[in-house]
Amino acid sequence: MGNQSDQHEAKRVAIAEQLRAGLDTLAVSRMFNVSKSTVIRVKNKLQMGATLQTHVRSGRPRSVRTRSVVARAKRIISEDPTTKIGTLSKRLHVSDRTCLRMVKNDLKL
C-alpha cells in the first residue's frame, strides 16, 4: 500500500471517530475538507460494519514487463536468436510493442 492510500485510510478513520463522537455530516466534511459524499460513504460503511481499510483492487496489472517475463524472453531469445517479435509475443502472451520494449530496453539487443 502506498503512502497516499495510507493517508486516505487515516483520514477515513479520523472521520469515523468524529461521526462516532456525534458530529453531523456537514461539520465533519468541513473539518477534514472533504465532500459530504465522502463522509456519508464512511458513515454507511460504519453502519454496515464494513472495514475502513483500503482494499486491493482487481483489474489490469500495472506492468506486464516483470522480471520473470523478461527472463523468459531472454531464455527464448538465447535458445533461438532469430526468434521474431511476433512469435515471442505469442509465447509470452504480451503485445508486440511490449516485446519490442523488452528487447530494446531490458535486454539491450
C-alpha positions in Angstrom: 0.0 0.0 0.0 1.4 3.4 -0.9 1.8 6.5 1.2 -1.1 8.3 -0.3 -3.5 5.4 0.4 -2.2 5.3 4.0 -3.1 8.9 4.3 -6.6 8.4 2.9 -7.1 5.5 5.2 -6.0 7.5 8.2 -8.4 10.3 7.2 -11.3 7.8 6.9 -10.5 6.6 10.4 -10.5 10.1 11.8 -13.8 10.9 10.0 -15.3 7.8 11.6 -14.1 8.9 15.1 -15.8 12.3 14.7 -19.0 10.6 13.4 -19.0 8.3 16.5 -18.5 11.3 18.7 -21.8 12.7 17.4 -20.8 15.4 14.9 -23.1 15.8 11.9 -22.0 15.1 8.3 -21.6 18.7 7.3 -19.4 19.6 10.3 -17.2 16.6 9.7 -16.9 17.4 6.0 -15.8 20.9 6.7 -13.4 19.8 9.5 -11.5 17.5 7.1 -12.0 19.5 4.0 -13.7 16.6 2.2 -17.0 16.3 0.4 -20.2 15.4 2.1 -20.4 12.3 0.0 -17.1 11.1 1.3 -18.4 11.5 4.9 -21.6 9.8 4.0 -19.7 6.9 2.4 -17.7 6.4 5.6 -20.9 6.7 7.7 -22.5 4.0 5.6 -19.5 1.7 5.9 -19.7 2.1 9.7 -23.4 1.3 9.7 -22.8 -1.8 7.6 -19.9 -2.9 9.8 -17.5 -2.8 6.8 -13.8 -2.1 7.2 -12.4 1.3 6.5 -9.1 -0.1 5.3 -8.1 0.3 1.7 -8.6 -3.0 -0.2 -6.6 -4.4 -3.0 -8.5 -3.8 -6.2 -8.7 -6.2 -9.1 -8.1 -5.0 -12.7 -5.4 -4.6 -15.2 -1.9 -5.1 -13.8 0.3 -2.0 -13.9 3.1 -3.8 -15.8 3.5 -7.0 -17.8 7.2 -6.4 -18.2 8.0 -8.2 -14.9 11.4 -9.7 -14.1 10.0 -13.2 -14.8 8.7 -12.2 -18.2 11.9 -10.5 -19.2 13.9 -13.6 -18.0 11.6 -15.9 -20.1 12.2 -13.6 -23.1 15.9 -13.7 -22.6 15.9 -17.5 -22.4 13.7 -17.8 -25.6 16.0 -15.5 -27.5 19.2 -17.2 -26.3 17.8 -20.6 -27.4 17.0 -19.1 -30.9 18.4 -15.7 -31.7 16.4 -15.5 -34.9 13.1 -15.5 -32.9 10.7 -12.9 -34.4 8.9 -10.3 -32.2 5.5 -11.7 -33.1 6.5 -15.2 -32.2 8.0 -14.0 -28.9 4.9 -12.0 -28.0 2.6 -15.0 -28.6 4.8 -17.3 -26.5 4.9 -14.7 -23.7 1.3 -13.7 -24.0 2.1 -10.0 -24.2 1.8 -7.4 -27.0 4.3 -7.0 -29.9 5.0 -3.5 -28.6 5.9 -4.8 -25.1 8.2 -7.4 -26.7 9.9 -4.6 -28.6 10.4 -2.6 -25.5 11.8 -5.7 -23.6 14.3 -6.5 -26.4 15.4 -2.9 -26.8 15.3 -1.5 -23.2 15.6 -4.5 -20.9 17.7 -6.9 -23.0 19.6 -4.3 -24.9 19.5 -6.2 -28.1 
